[in-house]
């Protein structure tokens, strides 16, 4: 069963950084976290955003527009490269 929150240790493991680096991200505000007792917990979605696995709708739209623009401008070149 997946929970909505992860510990700092688990978030650090997912991001492949040390726990110390994770705490620095939390303290600097780069990673939103909530204090529960003596520990911090981080929303799983925030960790996934940091890894790039989870895109916001604005990010997704920006990527789609860039792909469409590239396809319009370089469509013929892409076709030729695909044949090689």
N, CA, C and O atoms as a MOPAC input file, in Angstrom:
PM7 MOZYME 1SCF
protein

 N      0.84200 1    -1.18500 1     0.00000 1
 C      0.00000 1     0.00000 1     0.00000 1
 C      0.88500 1     1.24600 1     0.00000 1
 O      1.74700 1     1.39600 1     0.86600 1
 N      0.67700 1     2.12500 1    -0.95700 1
 C      1.45300 1     3.36400 1    -1.02800 1
 C      0.76000 1     4.44700 1    -0.22400 1
 O     -0.45800 1     4.61600 1    -0.28200 1
 N      1.57900 1     5.18000 1     0.53200 1
 C      1.03300 1     6.30400 1     1.28600 1
 C      1.26900 1     7.58100 1     0.48500 1
 O      2.03000 1     7.59300 1    -0.48300 1
 N      0.61200 1     8.64000 1     0.90300 1
 C      0.75600 1     9.92100 1     0.22700 1
 C      2.02300 1    10.64800 1     0.64200 1
 O      2.42500 1    11.60900 1    -0.01400 1
 N      2.66100 1    10.20400 1     1.72400 1
 C      3.84400 1    10.87600 1     2.25700 1
 C      5.00200 1     9.89700 1     2.37300 1
 O      4.80800 1     8.69100 1     2.52800 1
 N      6.21700 1    10.44800 1     2.29500 1
 C      7.41900 1     9.63700 1     2.47900 1
 C      8.29900 1    10.29800 1     3.53100 1
 O      8.19600 1    11.49900 1     3.78000 1
 N      9.15700 1     9.50700 1     4.13600 1
 C     10.10000 1    10.04100 1     5.11900 1
 C     11.24100 1    10.73700 1     4.39800 1
 O     11.39500 1    10.61300 1     3.18300 1
 N     12.03800 1    11.47000 1     5.16200 1
 C     13.19400 1    12.13300 1     4.56300 1
 C     14.18900 1    11.10200 1     4.03200 1
 O     14.82200 1    11.32300 1     2.99900 1
 N     14.32600 1     9.99300 1     4.72600 1
 C     15.23800 1     8.93200 1     4.26600 1
 C     14.78700 1     8.35600 1     2.94000 1
 O     15.59300 1     8.17300 1     2.02800 1
 N     13.49400 1     8.06900 1     2.83400 1
 C     12.97200 1     7.49900 1     1.59200 1
 C     13.05100 1     8.50500 1     0.44500 1
 O     13.38000 1     8.13900 1    -0.68300 1
 N     12.74900 1     9.77400 1     0.73200 1
 C     12.84400 1    10.80800 1    -0.30300 1
 C     14.28400 1    10.95100 1    -0.78500 1
 O     14.52900 1    11.08500 1    -1.98400 1
 N     15.23100 1    10.92400 1     0.14100 1
 C     16.64900 1    11.01600 1    -0.22100 1
 C     17.05900 1     9.83100 1    -1.09100 1
 O     17.79900 1     9.99800 1    -2.06100 1
 N     16.58000 1     8.63800 1    -0.74900 1
 C     16.89200 1     7.43900 1    -1.53700 1
 C     16.32400 1     7.55300 1    -2.94400 1
 O     17.00200 1     7.20700 1    -3.91100 1
 N     15.08500 1     8.03500 1    -3.07400 1
 C     14.44800 1     8.18600 1    -4.37700 1
 C     15.20900 1     9.19600 1    -5.23400 1
 O     15.39600 1     8.98700 1    -6.43200 1
 N     15.64500 1    10.29500 1    -4.61100 1
 C     16.34800 1    11.35500 1    -5.33700 1
 C     17.84400 1    11.07200 1    -5.49800 1
 O     18.55600 1    11.80600 1    -6.18300 1
 N     18.30500 1     9.99900 1    -4.85600 1
 C     19.72100 1     9.60600 1    -4.89200 1
 C     20.62400 1    10.71200 1    -4.34500 1
 O     21.64100 1    11.07300 1    -4.93600 1
 N     20.20700 1    11.23000 1    -3.19300 1
 C     21.02400 1    12.21500 1    -2.48400 1
 C     21.13100 1    11.76000 1    -1.03100 1
 O     20.42200 1    10.84800 1    -0.60800 1
 N     22.01000 1    12.39300 1    -0.27800 1
 C     22.15800 1    12.03400 1     1.13300 1
 C     21.00400 1    12.63000 1     1.95100 1
 O     20.31600 1    13.55100 1     1.51000 1
 N     20.81600 1    12.08100 1     3.14700 1
 C     19.78800 1    12.63700 1     4.03700 1
 C     20.13000 1    14.07300 1     4.40200 1
 O     19.24200 1    14.91500 1     4.53400 1
 N     21.41800 1    14.35000 1     4.56700 1
 C     21.85800 1    15.70900 1     4.89500 1
 C     21.45800 1    16.67200 1     3.78500 1
 O     20.95700 1    17.76400 1     4.05400 1
 N     21.68200 1    16.26500 1     2.53100 1
 C     21.29300 1    17.10300 1     1.39400 1
 C     19.77600 1    17.29300 1     1.36700 1
 O     19.28300 1    18.36300 1     1.00900 1
 N     19.04000 1    16.24400 1     1.74800 1
 C     17.58000 1    16.33900 1     1.78500 1
 C     17.15600 1    17.38000 1     2.81600 1
 O     16.27600 1    18.19900 1     2.54700 1
 N     17.77900 1    17.35100 1     3.99700 1
 C     17.44800 1    18.33100 1     5.03100 1
 C     17.79600 1    19.74600 1     4.57600 1
 O     17.06900 1    20.68900 1     4.88700 1
 N     18.88100 1    19.90300 1     3.85500 1
 C     19.24900 1    21.22500 1     3.33200 1
 C     18.19800 1    21.73600 1     2.35300 1
 O     17.86600 1    22.92100 1     2.35800 1
 N     17.67300 1    20.84000 1     1.50800 1
 C     16.62200 1    21.22400 1     0.56000 1
 C     15.35800 1    21.65600 1     1.31900 1
 O     14.69400 1    22.62000 1     0.93800 1
 N     15.04300 1    20.93600 1     2.38200 1
 C     13.86200 1    21.27900 1     3.18400 1
 C     14.06100 1    22.63300 1     3.86200 1
 O     13.18300 1    23.49400 1     3.81000 1
 N     15.20700 1    22.81500 1     4.49200 1
 C     15.48400 1    24.07100 1     5.21400 1
 C     15.51200 1    25.27600 1     4.27100 1
 O     15.08700 1    26.36900 1     4.64600 1
 N     16.01800 1    25.07500 1     3.03200 1
 C     16.09900 1    26.19600 1     2.08100 1
 C     14.76300 1    26.46700 1     1.39100 1
 O     14.61100 1    27.48100 1     0.70900 1
 N     13.78400 1    25.55400 1     1.56800 1
 C     12.48300 1    25.74100 1     0.94900 1
 C     12.38000 1    25.14600 1    -0.44900 1
 O     11.34800 1    25.28400 1    -1.10500 1
 N     13.43600 1    24.48700 1    -0.91100 1
 C     13.40500 1    23.88100 1    -2.23800 1
 C     12.55000 1    22.62200 1    -2.27100 1
 O     12.06000 1    22.22700 1    -3.32800 1
 N     12.36900 1    21.98500 1    -1.09900 1
 C     11.52200 1    20.80000 1    -1.00000 1
 C     10.50600 1    21.04000 1     0.10500 1
 O     10.87300 1    21.10600 1     1.27800 1
 N      9.23200 1    21.17200 1    -0.25400 1
 C      8.22100 1    21.39200 1     0.78000 1
 C      8.06800 1    20.15000 1     1.66400 1
 O      8.03000 1    19.02500 1     1.16700 1
 N      7.98400 1    20.36700 1     2.95200 1
 C      7.83500 1    19.26000 1     3.90200 1
 C      7.02800 1    19.73300 1     5.10000 1
 O      6.92700 1    20.92900 1     5.37500 1
 N      6.45700 1    18.76600 1     5.80600 1
 C      5.70000 1    19.06800 1     7.01800 1
 C      6.37300 1    18.37400 1     8.18700 1
 O      6.88400 1    17.26100 1     8.05800 1
 N      6.36700 1    19.03200 1     9.30700 1
 C      6.95100 1    18.45700 1    10.51300 1
 C      5.87100 1    17.65700 1    11.23400 1
 O      4.79100 1    18.17300 1    11.52300 1
 N      6.16900 1    16.40500 1    11.51600 1
 C      5.26400 1    15.54100 1    12.27200 1
 C      6.05700 1    15.03000 1    13.46500 1
 O      6.91200 1    14.15500 1    13.32700 1
 N      5.76700 1    15.58200 1    14.63000 1
 C      6.56600 1    15.23400 1    15.80700 1
 C      7.98200 1    15.75000 1    15.60900 1
 O      8.19300 1    16.94000 1    15.37500 1
 N      8.95600 1    14.84100 1    15.70300 1
 C     10.36000 1    15.21600 1    15.51400 1
 C     10.81000 1    15.07300 1    14.07000 1
 O     11.91400 1    15.49300 1    13.72200 1
 N      9.97400 1    14.48700 1    13.22700 1
 C     10.37100 1    14.15500 1    11.85500 1
 C      9.67600 1    15.02000 1    10.81900 1
 O      8.63600 1    15.62500 1    11.07600 1
 N     10.28300 1    15.05900 1     9.63800 1
 C      9.66000 1    15.69500 1     8.49000 1
 C      9.06200 1    14.62100 1     7.59300 1
 O      9.61700 1    13.53000 1     7.46800 1
 N      7.94000 1    14.92800 1     6.97600 1
 C      7.37800 1    14.06900 1     5.93200 1
 C      7.18100 1    14.92100 1     4.68800 1
 O      6.93600 1    16.12500 1     4.76400 1
 N      7.29500 1    14.26300 1     3.54500 1
 C      7.23800 1    14.96600 1     2.26600 1
 C      6.18600 1    14.27400 1     1.40700 1
 O      6.10800 1    13.04600 1     1.37000 1
 N      5.37700 1    15.08000 1     0.71400 1
 C      4.37900 1    14.50300 1    -0.17900 1
 C      5.08800 1    13.72600 1    -1.28300 1
 O      6.05400 1    14.20700 1    -1.87400 1
 N      4.59900 1    12.53000 1    -1.54900 1
 C      5.18000 1    11.68400 1    -2.59600 1
 C      5.16100 1    12.41900 1    -3.93900 1
 O      6.10000 1    12.29000 1    -4.72500 1
 N      4.11100 1    13.18300 1    -4.20700 1
 C      4.01800 1    13.90400 1    -5.47800 1
 C      5.12000 1    14.96100 1    -5.60000 1
 O      5.61500 1    15.21000 1    -6.69900 1
 N      5.50900 1    15.58600 1    -4.47700 1
 C      6.59200 1    16.56800 1    -4.51700 1
 C      7.92900 1    15.90600 1    -4.82900 1
 O      8.76000 1    16.46800 1    -5.54400 1
 N      8.12800 1    14.71200 1    -4.28800 1
 C      9.36700 1    13.97500 1    -4.57500 1
 C      9.38800 1    13.56800 1    -6.04800 1
 O     10.42400 1    13.66500 1    -6.70600 1
 N      8.25000 1    13.11300 1    -6.56300 1
 C      8.19100 1    12.71100 1    -7.97100 1
 C      8.39700 1    13.89900 1    -8.90200 1
 O      9.01100 1    13.76300 1    -9.96000 1
 N      7.88800 1    15.05800 1    -8.51100 1
 C      8.13100 1    16.27400 1    -9.30500 1
 C      9.61800 1    16.57800 1    -9.35500 1
 O     10.15000 1    16.95200 1   -10.40000 1
 N     10.28700 1    16.41500 1    -8.21800 1
 C     11.72100 1    16.69300 1    -8.14400 1
 C     12.52400 1    15.73000 1    -9.01600 1
 O     13.58300 1    16.09500 1    -9.52600 1
 N     12.03200 1    14.51100 1    -9.18800 1
 C     12.74000 1    13.54800 1   -10.04000 1
 C     12.40800 1    13.74900 1   -11.50600 1
 O     13.08700 1    13.21800 1   -12.38500 1
 N     11.35500 1    14.52200 1   -11.76600 1
 C     10.95100 1    14.73200 1   -13.14800 1
 C      9.98400 1    13.67900 1   -13.64500 1
 O      9.59900 1    13.70100 1   -14.81400 1
 N      9.58000 1    12.75200 1   -12.78100 1
 C      8.65400 1    11.69700 1   -13.18400 1
 C      7.21900 1    12.19400 1   -13.26500 1
 O      6.38600 1    11.59900 1   -13.94800 1
 N      6.93600 1    13.26800 1   -12.57700 1
 C      5.57400 1    13.78800 1   -12.53500 1
 C      5.58100 1    15.20800 1   -13.07400 1
 O      6.23900 1    16.08400 1   -12.51200 1
 N      4.85700 1    15.44000 1   -14.15500 1
 C      4.81100 1    16.76600 1   -14.76900 1
 C      3.50300 1    17.44900 1   -14.42400 1
 O      2.45000 1    16.81700 1   -14.35300 1
 N      3.59000 1    18.74600 1   -14.21400 1
 C      2.36500 1    19.51500 1   -14.01800 1
 C      1.71800 1    19.71300 1   -15.38700 1
 O      2.36600 1    19.50100 1   -16.41200 1
 N      0.47400 1    20.11000 1   -15.41500 1
 C     -0.20800 1    20.31300 1   -16.69300 1
 C      0.44400 1    21.45400 1   -17.47600 1
 O      0.50100 1    21.40600 1   -18.70400 1
 N      0.93100 1    22.46900 1   -16.78200 1
 C      1.61100 1    23.57500 1   -17.46300 1
 C      2.90900 1    23.09500 1   -18.12000 1
 O      3.22200 1    23.48500 1   -19.24500 1
 N      3.65900 1    22.25000 1   -17.41200 1
 C      4.88900 1    21.70300 1   -17.98900 1
 C      4.57200 1    20.82500 1   -19.19500 1
 O      5.24600 1    20.90000 1   -20.22300 1
 N      3.54500 1    19.99700 1   -19.06200 1
 C      3.14600 1    19.10100 1   -20.15100 1
 C      2.73100 1    19.90500 1   -21.38100 1
 O      3.10500 1    19.56600 1   -22.50300 1
 N      1.95700 1    20.97200 1   -21.16900 1
 C      1.52200 1    21.82300 1   -22.28800 1
 C      2.70200 1    22.49900 1   -22.96800 1
 O      2.75300 1    22.58500 1   -24.19500 1
 N      3.65400 1    22.98100 1   -22.16600 1
 C      4.83200 1    23.64000 1   -22.72800 1
 C      5.65300 1    22.66100 1   -23.57900 1
 O      6.15600 1    23.02900 1   -24.64000 1
 N      5.78400 1    21.43100 1   -23.11500 1
 C      6.51600 1    20.42000 1   -23.87600 1
 C      5.78300 1    20.09100 1   -25.17000 1
 O      6.40800 1    19.98800 1   -26.22500 1
 N      4.46000 1    19.92500 1   -25.09900 1
 C      3.68100 1    19.61200 1   -26.29700 1
 C      3.78300 1    20.72300 1   -27.33600 1
 O      3.90200 1    20.44300 1   -28.52900 1
 N      3.73800 1    21.97100 1   -26.89800 1
 C      3.86900 1    23.09700 1   -27.82900 1
 C      5.24700 1    23.10900 1   -28.48000 1
 O      5.36500 1    23.38100 1   -29.67500 1
 N      6.28100 1    22.81900 1   -27.71000 1
 C      7.64100 1    22.79000 1   -28.26300 1
 C      7.78700 1    21.67100 1   -29.28900 1
 O      8.44300 1    21.85300 1   -30.31500 1
 N      7.18700 1    20.52900 1   -29.02300 1
 C      7.24900 1    19.40900 1   -29.96200 1
 C      6.49900 1    19.75700 1   -31.24800 1
 O      6.98100 1    19.47900 1   -32.34600 1
 N      5.32500 1    20.36300 1   -31.11200 1
 C      4.55500 1    20.76300 1   -32.30100 1
 C      5.33100 1    21.78100 1   -33.13500 1
 O      5.36300 1    21.68900 1   -34.36200 1
 N      5.95200 1    22.74600 1   -32.46900 1
 C      6.72800 1    23.76600 1   -33.17300 1
 C      7.90300 1    23.12700 1   -33.91100 1
 O      8.17000 1    23.46300 1   -35.06500 1
 N      8.59900 1    22.21500 1   -33.25400 1
 C      9.73200 1    21.53700 1   -33.89000 1
 C      9.25700 1    20.69700 1   -35.06700 1
 O      9.92200 1    20.65300 1   -36.10200 1
 N      8.12200 1    20.03300 1   -34.92400 1
 C      7.59400 1    19.21000 1   -36.00600 1
 C      7.22600 1    20.07100 1   -37.21400 1
 O      7.44600 1    19.67000 1   -38.35600 1
 N      6.66900 1    21.25200 1   -36.96000 1
 C      6.32700 1    22.16600 1   -38.06000 1
 C      7.57800 1    22.65300 1   -38.77100 1
 O      7.65400 1    22.63400 1   -40.00000 1
 N      8.55700 1    23.08800 1   -37.99100 1
 C      9.75800 1    23.67800 1   -38.56700 1
 C     10.67500 1    22.64400 1   -39.21300 1
 O     11.26600 1    22.90300 1   -40.26100 1
 N     10.79300 1    21.48400 1   -38.59300 1
 C     11.79500 1    20.51600 1   -39.03600 1
 C     11.20400 1    19.16500 1   -39.43400 1
 O     11.91300 1    18.16000 1   -39.46600 1
 N      9.92300 1    19.14300 1   -39.73200 1
 C      9.24500 1    17.88900 1   -40.04100 1
 C      9.91900 1    17.09900 1   -41.14400 1
 O     10.12500 1    15.89300 1   -41.00500 1
 N     10.26200 1    17.75500 1   -42.23200 1
 C     10.89600 1    17.07100 1   -43.35800 1
 C     12.27200 1    16.52400 1   -42.96500 1
 O     12.63900 1    15.41600 1   -43.35700 1
 N     13.01600 1    17.28900 1   -42.20400 1
 C     14.33900 1    16.84400 1   -41.74000 1
 C     14.19700 1    15.61500 1   -40.84600 1
 O     14.97000 1    14.66400 1   -40.96700 1
 N     13.21500 1    15.63200 1   -39.95200 1
 C     12.97800 1    14.48700 1   -39.08200 1
 C     12.65800 1    13.24200 1   -39.90100 1
 O     13.14100 1    12.15200 1   -39.59400 1
 N     11.85100 1    13.40200 1   -40.93400 1
 C     11.50500 1    12.25600 1   -41.80400 1
 C     12.75100 1    11.68900 1   -42.46800 1
 O     12.93200 1    10.47300 1   -42.52100 1
 N     13.60700 1    12.56600 1   -42.97300 1
 C     14.82700 1    12.11400 1   -43.63500 1
 C     15.75600 1    11.41400 1   -42.63400 1
 O     16.35000 1    10.38300 1   -42.94800 1
 N     15.87200 1    11.96900 1   -41.45700 1
 C     16.73600 1    11.35600 1   -40.44600 1
 C     16.18700 1     9.98600 1   -40.02300 1
 O     16.94700 1     9.06900 1   -39.71400 1
 N     14.87200 1     9.86900 1   -40.01600 1
 C     14.25300 1     8.59900 1   -39.65300 1
 C     14.53200 1     7.49300 1   -40.64800 1
 O     14.51900 1     6.31700 1   -40.28500 1
 N     14.78000 1     7.84500 1   -41.88200 1
 C     15.07200 1     6.84600 1   -42.92500 1
 C     16.50700 1     6.34900 1   -42.84600 1
 O     16.80900 1     5.24400 1   -43.29700 1
 N     17.38700 1     7.15300 1   -42.27900 1
 C     18.81900 1     6.77700 1   -42.23800 1
 C     19.09100 1     5.74700 1   -41.19000 1
 O     20.23500 1     5.32300 1   -41.02400 1

